[in-house]
Structures are given as structure tokens and as C-alpha cells.
Amino acid sequence: MRFPEYAAWLAEQVDSTVLEQGCVQIGPFATETVTPNKPPWQMEWTILFEDGLYLRVVENWYRRGSNLGGGGYRNAFSFHYGPANPSKDSEGIPLHSEAHPAIIRIDQDDRIGPHIHYGGEDHIPQARVRNLRISDVDPFQFIRAVVEHRQSGERFDKILGFMVTK
């Protein structure tokens, strides 16, 4: 995928996303970069809810070699929903805090690979997650799950259809 295609997809998805009244949005920002050893683009979006919870989605897209067709591929992402730390960065985004653990976080990174944080357990690897391919979850699937959870109170494993094994 190339950045213009991604930007068009992002705009379409944002336009079709219905959020509750009173939330504060920081982003979404899709930023191209040409810095060496950095992804060709990154997307960040933070939504602060009036009840002190927030969601944050971040995607990092990396260069695909021209022999592989060029463009970019999503290699790392973090989708977070939980209590907002009252301490925020200069943009108003809650700082990470162990004192404010996520209700759910879905991640993929080079160090651990695809994993989730859920049910009070951190770094649950893909091998223990059934019926959800973590690397395929997109930010809007996650955002829709948060919206549904906030409206219905339904558990995320039910909304997203996954099960964590022992």
C-alpha cells in the first residue's frame, strides 16, 4: 500500500466512525516520514472520554523493498483502551502508567510479536489467542469494539470473538 491509498482509506474510515458526544479527539494524524530507519508513515489517534477512559491507536508502516512491489506494510501497532493517566504529554495524550493498566491492548512489535493485554494479563501471545488473528486487527475494528463495549457493557472477548487459552 502507498501513503495516498492509506490516507484515503483513513479518511473514509474516520468519516464513518460515530463517537459519543463530549469526547475529545487528538488526531487522527497520518504522518509521512523520510527519516532513515523509520517507517514511511505513522498514524496516531487518541480519543479522551468524559468518564476518564481513553483509547489510543498507533500504527507504524515500514518500507517494502521495490523487489517486493514497493509501498509500505504495517509492521508495528498498538491499540489501547483503558483509564487515562491524569498526567499528559504536551499534546494532551495520557502518559503510559503502570498505575493505569489497559482494559484491553492489542499490539504487534518486533520484540514480542503479535500479543494482547486483557483480563489483567499482559503479553498474551498469538499462540494463546483463538479466533482472532492479532496481526489482522485494524484500528477501526478496535475503535468499533470500544464503541460497542461502551454502549453495551459487553466484554471485548465476546465483541471481537476471541478466546484466551491457558
ABEGO torsion letter per residue (X at the ends): XBAAAAAAAAAAAAAABBBBBGBBBBOBBBBBBABBGBBABBBBBBBBBAAGBBBBBBBBBBBBBAAAGEEBBBABBBBBBEBBBABBBAAGBBBBBAABBBABBBBBBAAAEBBBBBGGBBGBBAAABBGBBAAABBAAAAAAAAAAAAAAGBBAAAAAGBBBBX
